[in-house]
């Protein structure tokens, strides 16, 4: 089997054709020529597009190398999350969500409840979702969690869920398929916001869902058709183009994240440092067993809001932005949004692809001057 870098560079490319581009350009079409019957892959632009097809094939090859899976791309990560949840559950069902996950999940919970779905929540760490799993139709896992970076044992949760007929979806945004493959760990769905690390340039919104079961994926496809949460062809083409550098980007960024975490370990002005790649991180043992890479994000807490804001203002190589996973390092004082249960001085830091020494020097200088 080809290595990660080779797969990323070659993923989803069509068979070489003389005088044709290696990766065909985006197809802009609301409708397609359709004389006679309506057979064929492309009929109407809300349902399918040749540019999506190549990207979906590419992502599927990364999510489950050598296996038959189906991938569907969406206009955003939240579109992919919503399609997975709302296509699989109905009034009277039970859904288990993490209570320490992405900050839009509480809105999802409100909507599920409004539709008559019972929602239970528990933390990601220590596999606490097992305690509220009984009778659930679907278990939603986010590992590592955002922003706390707790990790749960996906295999253990999947085994317990499947033993009682519960579906399992894993939000794999922080890891990307190069860092963790949820389907390999037994999950029914691997879901991600490709706005983040998968595409990695901070210039587009995109999401995807990958699954093995054609019946389950048919429901997700139907939801995409009903809601119309489809990506534009230019976004899909840019995403596919970006995959070629995924291994290079992710390798460098993950190495930078680990190096920065190690540089911060013994500073007395920092508490709550979390990075799954650190040997003394509470999640390291299970992360080491199920993750191929530990990701590009680390978190830590400064003593106060004021200190955190001075630190952020002093950074020169790091952008103050709310996303993560990009080639340019970003960080933010996460509490400014008000949604996450984190301290006022909590910093979520996404390591980019800058020279390691330069990045560490910038962070340490900003800390010293704050």
HUWO-V960689 format. One record per backbone hydrogen bond with DSSP energy under -1.0 kcal/mol. NH is the residue of the N-H (numbers start at 0). CO is the residue of the C=O. Records with the same first field share a line. If there is no record, write none. Layout:
NH=CO ; CO
//
This chain:
6=2
7=3
8=4
9=5
10=6
12=9
19=16
31=42
44=29
46=43
47=43
52=48
53=49
54=50
55=51
56=52
57=53
58=54
59=55
60=56
61=57
62=58
63=59
66=63
69=210
71=208
73=206
74=228
79=75
80=76
81=77
82=78
83=79
84=80
85=81
86=82
87=84
88=84
91=115
92=89
94=117
95=137
96=119
98=121
104=101
107=103
108=104
109=105
110=106
111=107
112=108
113=109
114=110
115=112
116=111
117=92
119=94
121=96
126=123
127=124
129=126
130=127
131=128
132=129
135=132
136=93
137=93
138=166
139=95
140=168
144=149
148=144
153=151
156=152
157=153
158=154
159=155
160=156
161=157
162=158
163=160
164=161
165=160
166=136
168=138
169=188
170=140
171=190
175=171
178=175
179=175
184=180
185=182
186=181
187=167
188=167
189=209
190=169
191=207
193=205
194=205
195=192
198=193
199=195
206=73
207=191
208=71
209=189
210=69
216=212
217=213
218=214
219=215
220=216
221=217
222=218
223=219
224=220
225=221
226=222
227=223
229=227
235=231
236=232
237=233
238=234
239=235
240=236
241=237
242=238
244=241
245=242
248=244
249=245
250=246
251=247
252=248
253=249
254=250
255=251
256=252
257=253
258=254
259=255
260=256
261=257
262=258
263=259
266=263
269=266
270=300
273=298
277=274
280=277
283=280
286=282
287=283
289=285
290=286
291=178
292=178
297=348
298=273
299=346
300=270
301=344
307=303
308=304
309=305
310=306
311=307
312=308
313=309
318=328
320=318 ; 330
326=199
329=349
330=318
331=347
333=331 ; 345
335=332
336=333
337=334
341=339
345=342
346=299
347=331
348=297
349=329
350=295
352=326
358=354
359=355
360=356
361=357
362=358
363=359
364=360
365=361
366=362
367=363
368=364
//
